């Protein structure tokens, strides 16, 4: 992921405690699977290196993300990070944030509902900060496998996100440590969660 993108996300994720990672796309259409693949790769990374305080849940929205909005609402996230393949006029694998205001002008491949409708609903129903990441796809023909460029981008984006989440987790750990009185007694609170991702059928 580009350095500028990393810095942008770092600012957008400030104060996060519970992050819902929503991957959108169709596994049957080549590079359109970008969002789904990022959720799965993040699941592996978090499973291998869980966070101490930050809670991250992964949701596979496929090409009908409205089907998992209820699960996301119940999760009560502080931030929602949406990842999807998007025609942004860049090289295959290029990733950037797409503002809510420009979503309607961006071509997201295979949704039963416009992404702006879903983003607006999640923002209003959860009060969470919404961040949308678009990854430029290559071919999205039916029954095609993801391109090498897309697979490489998925790994790059996932590792970048994991690194940013790790920074957020370190901040939460230090914040929690500051609330411990001499002798180790907690003033309030415990760990927020295990930090593992949860795939929603």
Secondary structure, 3 states (H helix, E strand, C coil): CCHHHHHHHHHHCCCCCEEEEEEECCCCEHHHHHHHHHHHHHHHHHHHCCCCCCEEEEEEEECCHHHHHHHHHHHCCCEEEEEEEEECCCCCCCEEECCHHHHHHCEECCCCCCHHHHHHHHHHHHCCEEEEEEECCCCCCCCECCCHHHHHHHHHHHHHHHHHHHHHHHHHHHHHHCCEECCCEECCCCCCCCCCCCCCC
